[in-house]
């Protein structure tokens, strides 16, 4: 993505590092998930539960992050939906309390 990240309504907590580190960690996590998927697709069915667990963890963390952006930092459901590629209503239905 070429657009600049939006600044939150309030500063991030002290001790948080920059966006670049977050991008690197996300990229590494993606490589890890792909490796586990390749392991399963390569004939190791024991890797399938790991993929399910990783998917569940991603969903939990996504829900927690969206809720924080909305409640703590004041991001609108429209902005959250836009970032996720869904409508405001879909974002609110999926992640709202």
Protein Blocks (a to p, Z undefined) as FASTA:
>chain_A
ZZdcdddfbdcdehiacfklmmmmmmmmmmmmmmmmmmmmnopaklmmmmmmmmmmmmmm
mmmmmmmmmmmnopafklmmmmnopafklmmmmmmZZ
